[in-house]
Amino acid sequence: MKNGEERERVVTRLKRIEGQVAGIRRMIEEEKYCVDTLLQVSAVHGALSKVGQIILSRHIETCVTEAFAGGNEAKRQEMIEELISVFARYGGAGG
């Protein structure tokens, strides 16, 4: 991720997610109500999906755009195959 400001926002999100995961661990250790724990798991899942969306968007805006602007057919094809693989693995942009 090349943009320093955006990178910092993603790092801040990831730190928040780390805290949420630690909270889930504590909830399990303390045998908190299962539904409350599941709600926290869902929140972490959503937060990670958002991080994935940001990273994918940035990849398309930079690496993919550069590959298509560069005129190298092999590089373009490589990027197309890479994106197809990413979309197949993550079910689209959101996971």
Gaussian input, Z-matrix of N, CA and C with variables (Angstrom, degrees):
# hf/3-21g

backbone

0 1
 N
 C     1     B1
 C     2     B2     1     A1
 N     3     B3     2     A2     1     D1
 C     4     B4     3     A3     2     D2
 C     5     B5     4     A4     3     D3
 N     6     B6     5     A5     4     D4
 C     7     B7     6     A6     5     D5
 C     8     B8     7     A7     6     D6
 N     9     B9     8     A8     7     D7
 C    10    B10     9     A9     8     D8
 C    11    B11    10    A10     9     D9
 N    12    B12    11    A11    10    D10
 C    13    B13    12    A12    11    D11
 C    14    B14    13    A13    12    D12
 N    15    B15    14    A14    13    D13
 C    16    B16    15    A15    14    D14
 C    17    B17    16    A16    15    D15
 N    18    B18    17    A17    16    D16
 C    19    B19    18    A18    17    D17
 C    20    B20    19    A19    18    D18
 N    21    B21    20    A20    19    D19
 C    22    B22    21    A21    20    D20
 C    23    B23    22    A22    21    D21
 N    24    B24    23    A23    22    D22
 C    25    B25    24    A24    23    D23
 C    26    B26    25    A25    24    D24
 N    27    B27    26    A26    25    D25
 C    28    B28    27    A27    26    D26
 C    29    B29    28    A28    27    D27
 N    30    B30    29    A29    28    D28
 C    31    B31    30    A30    29    D29
 C    32    B32    31    A31    30    D30
 N    33    B33    32    A32    31    D31
 C    34    B34    33    A33    32    D32
 C    35    B35    34    A34    33    D33
 N    36    B36    35    A35    34    D34
 C    37    B37    36    A36    35    D35
 C    38    B38    37    A37    36    D36
 N    39    B39    38    A38    37    D37
 C    40    B40    39    A39    38    D38
 C    41    B41    40    A40    39    D39
 N    42    B42    41    A41    40    D40
 C    43    B43    42    A42    41    D41
 C    44    B44    43    A43    42    D42
 N    45    B45    44    A44    43    D43
 C    46    B46    45    A45    44    D44
 C    47    B47    46    A46    45    D45
 N    48    B48    47    A47    46    D46
 C    49    B49    48    A48    47    D47
 C    50    B50    49    A49    48    D48
 N    51    B51    50    A50    49    D49
 C    52    B52    51    A51    50    D50
 C    53    B53    52    A52    51    D51
 N    54    B54    53    A53    52    D52
 C    55    B55    54    A54    53    D53
 C    56    B56    55    A55    54    D54
 N    57    B57    56    A56    55    D55
 C    58    B58    57    A57    56    D56
 C    59    B59    58    A58    57    D57
 N    60    B60    59    A59    58    D58
 C    61    B61    60    A60    59    D59
 C    62    B62    61    A61    60    D60
 N    63    B63    62    A62    61    D61
 C    64    B64    63    A63    62    D62
 C    65    B65    64    A64    63    D63
 N    66    B66    65    A65    64    D64
 C    67    B67    66    A66    65    D65
 C    68    B68    67    A67    66    D66
 N    69    B69    68    A68    67    D67
 C    70    B70    69    A69    68    D68
 C    71    B71    70    A70    69    D69
 N    72    B72    71    A71    70    D70
 C    73    B73    72    A72    71    D71
 C    74    B74    73    A73    72    D72
 N    75    B75    74    A74    73    D73
 C    76    B76    75    A75    74    D74
 C    77    B77    76    A76    75    D75
 N    78    B78    77    A77    76    D76
 C    79    B79    78    A78    77    D77
 C    80    B80    79    A79    78    D78
 N    81    B81    80    A80    79    D79
 C    82    B82    81    A81    80    D80
 C    83    B83    82    A82    81    D81
 N    84    B84    83    A83    82    D82
 C    85    B85    84    A84    83    D83
 C    86    B86    85    A85    84    D84
 N    87    B87    86    A86    85    D85
 C    88    B88    87    A87    86    D86
 C    89    B89    88    A88    87    D87
 N    90    B90    89    A89    88    D88
 C    91    B91    90    A90    89    D89
 C    92    B92    91    A91    90    D90
 N    93    B93    92    A92    91    D91
 C    94    B94    93    A93    92    D92
 C    95    B95    94    A94    93    D93
 N    96    B96    95    A95    94    D94
 C    97    B97    96    A96    95    D95
 C    98    B98    97    A97    96    D96
 N    99    B99    98    A98    97    D97
 C   100   B100    99    A99    98    D98
 C   101   B101   100   A100    99    D99
 N   102   B102   101   A101   100   D100
 C   103   B103   102   A102   101   D101
 C   104   B104   103   A103   102   D102
 N   105   B105   104   A104   103   D103
 C   106   B106   105   A105   104   D104
 C   107   B107   106   A106   105   D105
 N   108   B108   107   A107   106   D106
 C   109   B109   108   A108   107   D107
 C   110   B110   109   A109   108   D108
 N   111   B111   110   A110   109   D109
 C   112   B112   111   A111   110   D110
 C   113   B113   112   A112   111   D111
 N   114   B114   113   A113   112   D112
 C   115   B115   114   A114   113   D113
 C   116   B116   115   A115   114   D114
 N   117   B117   116   A116   115   D115
 C   118   B118   117   A117   116   D116
 C   119   B119   118   A118   117   D117
 N   120   B120   119   A119   118   D118
 C   121   B121   120   A120   119   D119
 C   122   B122   121   A121   120   D120
 N   123   B123   122   A122   121   D121
 C   124   B124   123   A123   122   D122
 C   125   B125   124   A124   123   D123
 N   126   B126   125   A125   124   D124
 C   127   B127   126   A126   125   D125
 C   128   B128   127   A127   126   D126
 N   129   B129   128   A128   127   D127
 C   130   B130   129   A129   128   D128
 C   131   B131   130   A130   129   D129
 N   132   B132   131   A131   130   D130
 C   133   B133   132   A132   131   D131
 C   134   B134   133   A133   132   D132
 N   135   B135   134   A134   133   D133
 C   136   B136   135   A135   134   D134
 C   137   B137   136   A136   135   D135
 N   138   B138   137   A137   136   D136
 C   139   B139   138   A138   137   D137
 C   140   B140   139   A139   138   D138
 N   141   B141   140   A140   139   D139
 C   142   B142   141   A141   140   D140
 C   143   B143   142   A142   141   D141
 N   144   B144   143   A143   142   D142
 C   145   B145   144   A144   143   D143
 C   146   B146   145   A145   144   D144
 N   147   B147   146   A146   145   D145
 C   148   B148   147   A147   146   D146
 C   149   B149   148   A148   147   D147
 N   150   B150   149   A149   148   D148
 C   151   B151   150   A150   149   D149
 C   152   B152   151   A151   150   D150
 N   153   B153   152   A152   151   D151
 C   154   B154   153   A153   152   D152
 C   155   B155   154   A154   153   D153
 N   156   B156   155   A155   154   D154
 C   157   B157   156   A156   155   D155
 C   158   B158   157   A157   156   D156
 N   159   B159   158   A158   157   D157
 C   160   B160   159   A159   158   D158
 C   161   B161   160   A160   159   D159
 N   162   B162   161   A161   160   D160
 C   163   B163   162   A162   161   D161
 C   164   B164   163   A163   162   D162
 N   165   B165   164   A164   163   D163
 C   166   B166   165   A165   164   D164
 C   167   B167   166   A166   165   D165
 N   168   B168   167   A167   166   D166
 C   169   B169   168   A168   167   D167
 C   170   B170   169   A169   168   D168
 N   171   B171   170   A170   169   D169
 C   172   B172   171   A171   170   D170
 C   173   B173   172   A172   171   D171
 N   174   B174   173   A173   172   D172
 C   175   B175   174   A174   173   D173
 C   176   B176   175   A175   174   D174
 N   177   B177   176   A176   175   D175
 C   178   B178   177   A177   176   D176
 C   179   B179   178   A178   177   D177
 N   180   B180   179   A179   178   D178
 C   181   B181   180   A180   179   D179
 C   182   B182   181   A181   180   D180
 N   183   B183   182   A182   181   D181
 C   184   B184   183   A183   182   D182
 C   185   B185   184   A184   183   D183
 N   186   B186   185   A185   184   D184
 C   187   B187   186   A186   185   D185
 C   188   B188   187   A187   186   D186
 N   189   B189   188   A188   187   D187
 C   190   B190   189   A189   188   D188
 C   191   B191   190   A190   189   D189
 N   192   B192   191   A191   190   D190
 C   193   B193   192   A192   191   D191
 C   194   B194   193   A193   192   D192
 N   195   B195   194   A194   193   D193
 C   196   B196   195   A195   194   D194
 C   197   B197   196   A196   195   D195
 N   198   B198   197   A197   196   D196
 C   199   B199   198   A198   197   D197
 C   200   B200   199   A199   198   D198
 N   201   B201   200   A200   199   D199
 C   202   B202   201   A201   200   D200
 C   203   B203   202   A202   201   D201
 N   204   B204   203   A203   202   D202
 C   205   B205   204   A204   203   D203
 C   206   B206   205   A205   204   D204
 N   207   B207   206   A206   205   D205
 C   208   B208   207   A207   206   D206
 C   209   B209   208   A208   207   D207
 N   210   B210   209   A209   208   D208
 C   211   B211   210   A210   209   D209
 C   212   B212   211   A211   210   D210
 N   213   B213   212   A212   211   D211
 C   214   B214   213   A213   212   D212
 C   215   B215   214   A214   213   D213
 N   216   B216   215   A215   214   D214
 C   217   B217   216   A216   215   D215
 C   218   B218   217   A217   216   D216
 N   219   B219   218   A218   217   D217
 C   220   B220   219   A219   218   D218
 C   221   B221   220   A220   219   D219
 N   222   B222   221   A221   220   D220
 C   223   B223   222   A222   221   D221
 C   224   B224   223   A223   222   D222
 N   225   B225   224   A224   223   D223
 C   226   B226   225   A225   224   D224
 C   227   B227   226   A226   225   D225
 N   228   B228   227   A227   226   D226
 C   229   B229   228   A228   227   D227
 C   230   B230   229   A229   228   D228
 N   231   B231   230   A230   229   D229
 C   232   B232   231   A231   230   D230
 C   233   B233   232   A232   231   D231
 N   234   B234   233   A233   232   D232
 C   235   B235   234   A234   233   D233
 C   236   B236   235   A235   234   D234
 N   237   B237   236   A236   235   D235
 C   238   B238   237   A237   236   D236
 C   239   B239   238   A238   237   D237
 N   240   B240   239   A239   238   D238
 C   241   B241   240   A240   239   D239
 C   242   B242   241   A241   240   D240
 N   243   B243   242   A242   241   D241
 C   244   B244   243   A243   242   D242
 C   245   B245   244   A244   243   D243
 N   246   B246   245   A245   244   D244
 C   247   B247   246   A246   245   D245
 C   248   B248   247   A247   246   D246
 N   249   B249   248   A248   247   D247
 C   250   B250   249   A249   248   D248
 C   251   B251   250   A250   249   D249
 N   252   B252   251   A251   250   D250
 C   253   B253   252   A252   251   D251
 C   254   B254   253   A253   252   D252
 N   255   B255   254   A254   253   D253
 C   256   B256   255   A255   254   D254
 C   257   B257   256   A256   255   D255
 N   258   B258   257   A257   256   D256
 C   259   B259   258   A258   257   D257
 C   260   B260   259   A259   258   D258
 N   261   B261   260   A260   259   D259
 C   262   B262   261   A261   260   D260
 C   263   B263   262   A262   261   D261
 N   264   B264   263   A263   262   D262
 C   265   B265   264   A264   263   D263
 C   266   B266   265   A265   264   D264
 N   267   B267   266   A266   265   D265
 C   268   B268   267   A267   266   D266
 C   269   B269   268   A268   267   D267
 N   270   B270   269   A269   268   D268
 C   271   B271   270   A270   269   D269
 C   272   B272   271   A271   270   D270
 N   273   B273   272   A272   271   D271
 C   274   B274   273   A273   272   D272
 C   275   B275   274   A274   273   D273
 N   276   B276   275   A275   274   D274
 C   277   B277   276   A276   275   D275
 C   278   B278   277   A277   276   D276
 N   279   B279   278   A278   277   D277
 C   280   B280   279   A279   278   D278
 C   281   B281   280   A280   279   D279
 N   282   B282   281   A281   280   D280
 C   283   B283   282   A282   281   D281
 C   284   B284   283   A283   282   D282

   B1=1.4411
   B2=1.5249
   B3=1.3058
   B4=1.4561
   B5=1.5296
   B6=1.3194
   B7=1.4623
   B8=1.5259
   B9=1.3212
   B10=1.4575
   B11=1.5191
   B12=1.3334
   B13=1.4578
   B14=1.5360
   B15=1.3076
   B16=1.4679
   B17=1.5270
   B18=1.3081
   B19=1.4670
   B20=1.5243
   B21=1.3200
   B22=1.4570
   B23=1.5228
   B24=1.3409
   B25=1.4683
   B26=1.5258
   B27=1.3248
   B28=1.4639
   B29=1.5281
   B30=1.3195
   B31=1.4667
   B32=1.5259
   B33=1.3213
   B34=1.4660
   B35=1.5210
   B36=1.3238
   B37=1.4696
   B38=1.5222
   B39=1.3272
   B40=1.4599
   B41=1.5271
   B42=1.3114
   B43=1.4694
   B44=1.5272
   B45=1.3336
   B46=1.4619
   B47=1.5318
   B48=1.3283
   B49=1.4667
   B50=1.5266
   B51=1.3243
   B52=1.4721
   B53=1.5255
   B54=1.3206
   B55=1.4605
   B56=1.5226
   B57=1.3341
   B58=1.4593
   B59=1.5286
   B60=1.3343
   B61=1.4632
   B62=1.5304
   B63=1.3154
   B64=1.4639
   B65=1.5289
   B66=1.3234
   B67=1.4597
   B68=1.5205
   B69=1.3243
   B70=1.4669
   B71=1.5266
   B72=1.3205
   B73=1.4631
   B74=1.5250
   B75=1.3349
   B76=1.4693
   B77=1.5219
   B78=1.3272
   B79=1.4640
   B80=1.5270
   B81=1.3175
   B82=1.4652
   B83=1.5237
   B84=1.3189
   B85=1.4677
   B86=1.5311
   B87=1.3191
   B88=1.4572
   B89=1.5274
   B90=1.3297
   B91=1.4640
   B92=1.5229
   B93=1.3259
   B94=1.4667
   B95=1.5313
   B96=1.2976
   B97=1.4563
   B98=1.5318
   B99=1.3286
   B100=1.4711
   B101=1.5271
   B102=1.3195
   B103=1.4608
   B104=1.5253
   B105=1.3187
   B106=1.4620
   B107=1.5300
   B108=1.3182
   B109=1.4688
   B110=1.5172
   B111=1.3250
   B112=1.4700
   B113=1.5268
   B114=1.3075
   B115=1.4635
   B116=1.5226
   B117=1.3221
   B118=1.4652
   B119=1.5233
   B120=1.3321
   B121=1.4744
   B122=1.5325
   B123=1.3125
   B124=1.4640
   B125=1.5279
   B126=1.3245
   B127=1.4681
   B128=1.5258
   B129=1.3283
   B130=1.4665
   B131=1.5253
   B132=1.3189
   B133=1.4686
   B134=1.5319
   B135=1.3220
   B136=1.4633
   B137=1.5151
   B138=1.3171
   B139=1.4674
   B140=1.5268
   B141=1.3371
   B142=1.4667
   B143=1.5303
   B144=1.3275
   B145=1.4637
   B146=1.5241
   B147=1.3266
   B148=1.4603
   B149=1.5264
   B150=1.3270
   B151=1.4675
   B152=1.5336
   B153=1.3189
   B154=1.4658
   B155=1.5150
   B156=1.3284
   B157=1.4549
   B158=1.5267
   B159=1.3181
   B160=1.4683
   B161=1.5277
   B162=1.3239
   B163=1.4666
   B164=1.5218
   B165=1.3275
   B166=1.4652
   B167=1.5210
   B168=1.3197
   B169=1.4640
   B170=1.5239
   B171=1.3200
   B172=1.4652
   B173=1.5298
   B174=1.3285
   B175=1.4687
   B176=1.5286
   B177=1.3239
   B178=1.4688
   B179=1.5220
   B180=1.3327
   B181=1.4620
   B182=1.5265
   B183=1.3254
   B184=1.4668
   B185=1.5261
   B186=1.2969
   B187=1.4735
   B188=1.5291
   B189=1.3233
   B190=1.4709
   B191=1.5230
   B192=1.3229
   B193=1.4640
   B194=1.5223
   B195=1.3215
   B196=1.4645
   B197=1.5204
   B198=1.3285
   B199=1.4716
   B200=1.5192
   B201=1.3300
   B202=1.4600
   B203=1.5234
   B204=1.3187
   B205=1.4575
   B206=1.5260
   B207=1.3318
   B208=1.4499
   B209=1.5187
   B210=1.3049
   B211=1.4527
   B212=1.5169
   B213=1.3239
   B214=1.4620
   B215=1.5254
   B216=1.3224
   B217=1.4653
   B218=1.5261
   B219=1.3252
   B220=1.4676
   B221=1.5263
   B222=1.3238
   B223=1.4704
   B224=1.5265
   B225=1.3360
   B226=1.4720
   B227=1.5193
   B228=1.3218
   B229=1.4565
   B230=1.5303
   B231=1.3299
   B232=1.4627
   B233=1.5350
   B234=1.3218
   B235=1.4643
   B236=1.5258
   B237=1.3159
   B238=1.4732
   B239=1.5206
   B240=1.3209
   B241=1.4646
   B242=1.5313
   B243=1.3113
   B244=1.4568
   B245=1.5317
   B246=1.3339
   B247=1.4658
   B248=1.5160
   B249=1.3185
   B250=1.4626
   B251=1.5181
   B252=1.3131
   B253=1.4591
   B254=1.5270
   B255=1.3116
   B256=1.4738
   B257=1.5266
   B258=1.3274
   B259=1.4554
   B260=1.5198
   B261=1.3154
   B262=1.4724
   B263=1.5338
   B264=1.3048
   B265=1.4691
   B266=1.5127
   B267=1.3191
   B268=1.4582
   B269=1.5096
   B270=1.3200
   B271=1.4531
   B272=1.5130
   B273=1.3101
   B274=1.4535
   B275=1.5189
   B276=1.2923
   B277=1.4615
   B278=1.5227
   B279=1.3100
   B280=1.4446
   B281=1.5098
   B282=1.3187
   B283=1.4542
   B284=1.4401
   A1=107.18
   A2=117.10
   A3=121.53
   A4=113.98
   A5=118.70
   A6=122.43
   A7=109.56
   A8=117.64
   A9=122.72
   A10=113.63
   A11=117.39
   A12=120.92
   A13=110.81
   A14=115.96
   A15=119.78
   A16=110.81
   A17=116.09
   A18=120.37
   A19=110.27
   A20=117.43
   A21=121.10
   A22=111.79
   A23=116.69
   A24=119.70
   A25=110.70
   A26=117.09
   A27=120.51
   A28=110.04
   A29=117.10
   A30=120.17
   A31=110.14
   A32=117.59
   A33=121.33
   A34=110.42
   A35=117.19
   A36=120.85
   A37=110.92
   A38=116.35
   A39=119.91
   A40=111.74
   A41=117.16
   A42=120.07
   A43=110.64
   A44=116.17
   A45=120.39
   A46=109.67
   A47=116.57
   A48=121.49
   A49=110.17
   A50=117.10
   A51=120.51
   A52=110.27
   A53=115.85
   A54=120.24
   A55=111.72
   A56=115.95
   A57=119.77
   A58=111.05
   A59=116.83
   A60=120.52
   A61=109.97
   A62=117.32
   A63=120.37
   A64=110.14
   A65=116.54
   A66=120.68
   A67=111.82
   A68=116.62
   A69=120.77
   A70=109.91
   A71=116.51
   A72=120.07
   A73=110.38
   A74=115.56
   A75=119.27
   A76=111.22
   A77=116.55
   A78=119.98
   A79=110.46
   A80=116.01
   A81=119.89
   A82=110.26
   A83=116.38
   A84=120.07
   A85=111.50
   A86=115.95
   A87=120.94
   A88=112.69
   A89=115.72
   A90=122.88
   A91=112.25
   A92=115.32
   A93=120.90
   A94=109.25
   A95=115.33
   A96=122.16
   A97=110.28
   A98=115.45
   A99=121.70
   A100=112.90
   A101=117.51
   A102=120.07
   A103=110.54
   A104=117.40
   A105=120.35
   A106=110.26
   A107=116.19
   A108=120.69
   A109=110.44
   A110=116.59
   A111=120.49
   A112=111.89
   A113=117.14
   A114=120.10
   A115=110.96
   A116=116.43
   A117=120.29
   A118=111.15
   A119=116.50
   A120=120.54
   A121=109.12
   A122=116.54
   A123=120.88
   A124=111.19
   A125=116.42
   A126=120.33
   A127=110.87
   A128=116.96
   A129=120.78
   A130=110.20
   A131=115.90
   A132=120.04
   A133=109.76
   A134=116.71
   A135=120.32
   A136=112.57
   A137=116.18
   A138=120.06
   A139=111.08
   A140=116.68
   A141=119.89
   A142=111.12
   A143=116.60
   A144=119.51
   A145=110.68
   A146=116.33
   A147=120.13
   A148=111.29
   A149=116.90
   A150=120.59
   A151=109.37
   A152=116.62
   A153=120.47
   A154=111.92
   A155=117.32
   A156=121.33
   A157=111.25
   A158=116.25
   A159=120.50
   A160=110.17
   A161=116.84
   A162=120.67
   A163=110.66
   A164=117.45
   A165=120.56
   A166=110.91
   A167=116.15
   A168=120.13
   A169=111.18
   A170=115.45
   A171=120.45
   A172=111.01
   A173=116.36
   A174=120.53
   A175=110.63
   A176=115.75
   A177=119.38
   A178=110.44
   A179=116.79
   A180=120.85
   A181=112.78
   A182=117.75
   A183=120.22
   A184=111.10
   A185=117.03
   A186=121.85
   A187=112.92
   A188=116.14
   A189=119.32
   A190=110.18
   A191=116.51
   A192=120.17
   A193=110.99
   A194=116.78
   A195=120.63
   A196=111.37
   A197=117.31
   A198=120.61
   A199=110.74
   A200=117.65
   A201=120.13
   A202=112.02
   A203=117.71
   A204=120.71
   A205=111.70
   A206=116.71
   A207=121.16
   A208=116.12
   A209=118.34
   A210=120.17
   A211=115.17
   A212=118.46
   A213=122.05
   A214=108.67
   A215=116.06
   A216=121.55
   A217=112.11
   A218=117.26
   A219=120.52
   A220=110.54
   A221=117.08
   A222=121.09
   A223=110.71
   A224=116.70
   A225=120.10
   A226=110.45
   A227=116.45
   A228=120.39
   A229=110.92
   A230=115.94
   A231=120.36
   A232=110.65
   A233=116.68
   A234=120.69
   A235=111.19
   A236=117.50
   A237=120.82
   A238=109.79
   A239=116.86
   A240=120.82
   A241=111.03
   A242=116.74
   A243=121.06
   A244=110.85
   A245=116.80
   A246=120.05
   A247=111.66
   A248=117.38
   A249=120.46
   A250=109.72
   A251=116.89
   A252=121.39
   A253=111.31
   A254=116.69
   A255=120.60
   A256=109.89
   A257=117.82
   A258=120.50
   A259=111.07
   A260=117.39
   A261=120.09
   A262=110.99
   A263=116.48
   A264=120.90
   A265=112.51
   A266=116.60
   A267=120.60
   A268=114.27
   A269=117.34
   A270=119.44
   A271=114.18
   A272=117.34
   A273=121.39
   A274=110.05
   A275=115.62
   A276=119.90
   A277=112.33
   A278=118.28
   A279=119.09
   A280=117.35
   A281=118.92
   A282=116.95
   A283=116.37
   D1=114.90
   D2=-170.07
   D3=-84.65
   D4=-33.71
   D5=-177.39
   D6=-73.91
   D7=115.31
   D8=-175.73
   D9=-61.15
   D10=-42.35
   D11=-179.30
   D12=-65.68
   D13=-44.23
   D14=178.94
   D15=-66.39
   D16=-39.08
   D17=177.54
   D18=-59.66
   D19=-42.78
   D20=179.05
   D21=-63.72
   D22=-38.35
   D23=177.27
   D24=-63.79
   D25=-40.35
   D26=178.66
   D27=-67.34
   D28=-42.24
   D29=178.20
   D30=-61.63
   D31=-40.88
   D32=177.44
   D33=-61.79
   D34=-43.06
   D35=176.50
   D36=-60.24
   D37=-43.96
   D38=-178.71
   D39=-65.57
   D40=-36.71
   D41=176.20
   D42=-64.02
   D43=-39.87
   D44=177.31
   D45=-63.24
   D46=-41.86
   D47=178.60
   D48=-63.20
   D49=-40.88
   D50=176.88
   D51=-57.05
   D52=-43.10
   D53=178.40
   D54=-64.12
   D55=-40.20
   D56=178.15
   D57=-63.76
   D58=-42.01
   D59=179.76
   D60=-64.45
   D61=-41.26
   D62=176.55
   D63=-61.75
   D64=-37.80
   D65=177.26
   D66=-64.34
   D67=-39.06
   D68=177.45
   D69=-64.00
   D70=-42.40
   D71=177.96
   D72=-58.87
   D73=-45.29
   D74=178.88
   D75=-62.94
   D76=-39.61
   D77=179.34
   D78=-60.60
   D79=-40.90
   D80=179.43
   D81=-69.05
   D82=-43.97
   D83=178.78
   D84=-60.47
   D85=-36.73
   D86=-177.92
   D87=-90.22
   D88=4.84
   D89=178.36
   D90=54.81
   D91=46.89
   D92=177.42
   D93=-68.69
   D94=165.80
   D95=-178.56
   D96=-57.20
   D97=130.52
   D98=-173.24
   D99=-56.89
   D100=-41.93
   D101=-177.59
   D102=-64.85
   D103=-39.16
   D104=176.92
   D105=-62.21
   D106=-41.45
   D107=178.35
   D108=-64.30
   D109=-43.91
   D110=178.91
   D111=-61.88
   D112=-36.37
   D113=177.28
   D114=-63.51
   D115=-38.48
   D116=177.38
   D117=-68.37
   D118=-38.53
   D119=176.45
   D120=-61.27
   D121=-42.92
   D122=178.71
   D123=-62.12
   D124=-40.30
   D125=178.98
   D126=-63.21
   D127=-41.47
   D128=178.62
   D129=-65.56
   D130=-42.05
   D131=178.80
   D132=-58.58
   D133=-46.28
   D134=178.89
   D135=-63.05
   D136=-40.44
   D137=179.67
   D138=-65.30
   D139=-41.66
   D140=177.89
   D141=-66.30
   D142=-37.30
   D143=177.04
   D144=-61.05
   D145=-40.72
   D146=178.95
   D147=-64.22
   D148=-41.26
   D149=176.35
   D150=-60.24
   D151=-43.94
   D152=178.03
   D153=-60.19
   D154=-41.24
   D155=178.35
   D156=-62.33
   D157=-42.98
   D158=179.80
   D159=-62.60
   D160=-45.83
   D161=-178.28
   D162=-65.70
   D163=-42.74
   D164=178.66
   D165=-63.35
   D166=-44.15
   D167=178.94
   D168=-59.29
   D169=-45.22
   D170=179.77
   D171=-63.61
   D172=-38.97
   D173=178.32
   D174=-62.24
   D175=-43.61
   D176=179.44
   D177=-65.51
   D178=-41.99
   D179=-178.30
   D180=-66.92
   D181=-26.64
   D182=-176.16
   D183=-109.50
   D184=-77.49
   D185=-171.94
   D186=-59.49
   D187=-47.58
   D188=-177.60
   D189=-67.81
   D190=-44.68
   D191=179.48
   D192=-60.40
   D193=-43.05
   D194=178.44
   D195=-62.82
   D196=-40.18
   D197=179.81
   D198=-63.81
   D199=-38.64
   D200=-179.14
   D201=-77.39
   D202=-29.25
   D203=179.24
   D204=-79.11
   D205=-21.56
   D206=-173.78
   D207=-75.98
   D208=-17.04
   D209=177.62
   D210=82.15
   D211=3.26
   D212=179.44
   D213=-90.46
   D214=107.65
   D215=-175.86
   D216=-60.88
   D217=-39.88
   D218=179.91
   D219=-63.52
   D220=-41.39
   D221=179.66
   D222=-66.72
   D223=-40.34
   D224=177.20
   D225=-60.75
   D226=-46.07
   D227=-179.27
   D228=-63.48
   D229=-39.00
   D230=177.39
   D231=-61.22
   D232=-42.46
   D233=179.15
   D234=-66.21
   D235=-40.32
   D236=177.93
   D237=-60.70
   D238=-47.70
   D239=-179.83
   D240=-63.48
   D241=-39.32
   D242=178.63
   D243=-62.72
   D244=-45.19
   D245=179.50
   D246=-64.85
   D247=-40.65
   D248=177.39
   D249=-59.69
   D250=-42.46
   D251=178.41
   D252=-63.36
   D253=-43.81
   D254=179.63
   D255=-63.49
   D256=-46.04
   D257=-179.51
   D258=-64.83
   D259=-37.11
   D260=178.12
   D261=-66.12
   D262=-40.60
   D263=-178.34
   D264=-70.47
   D265=-41.19
   D266=-173.23
   D267=-104.82
   D268=5.33
   D269=176.32
   D270=65.22
   D271=34.44
   D272=-177.49
   D273=108.72
   D274=-158.08
   D275=-175.23
   D276=-78.93
   D277=-20.13
   D278=-170.49
   D279=-105.41
   D280=-13.78
   D281=177.74
   D282=100.47

